[in-house]
Amino acid sequence: MLFGQSIFQSVLERLKADAESDEDVSVSHQIRGLNSSFVATSIEPPPADGARLQQAYRDHMPEEKPPAPKRMPAHLTRISPADVALELDIHPADTAATLADKRRSFAKANHPDGIDPLFRDNATIRMKTANLLIDEAIRRLPL
């Protein structure tokens, strides 16, 4: 870089000097020793028909077994308040902590989010009933 010139100006002068020299500018970008016709050729696979592609796809897929018919778990068939109360086993001696534990353990087995969508209606009824019974037991606790 010359003093008093910007980098841009010095680059322009350098390009002008290169253009005026004997070297051919179009050849200066090539790699010495390689021919200008050196180009890698690419071979494209022949086009495949759709049926052959689909069969190849099916050949690599795992075998599907027909889904087994779903049966409702036995505990979800018991939806009456008496059945749910019997399962919860609420006693007058229960405390708020023991009632909360009973609610949690009942929800683990019966919450509709963890049940197959086919049986969620029964699970919802059971959870609503259990929550009502436990809330009533908590209200009856002495203060």
Buried (B, 14 or more C-beta within 10 A) or exposed (E): EEEEEEEEEEEEEEEEEEEEEEEEEEEEEEEEEEEEEEEEEEEEEEEEEEEEEEEEEEEEEEEEEEEEEEEEBEBBEEBEBEBBBEBBEBEEEBEEEEBEEBBEEBBEBBBBEEBEEEBBEBBBBBBBBBBEBBEEBBEEEEE
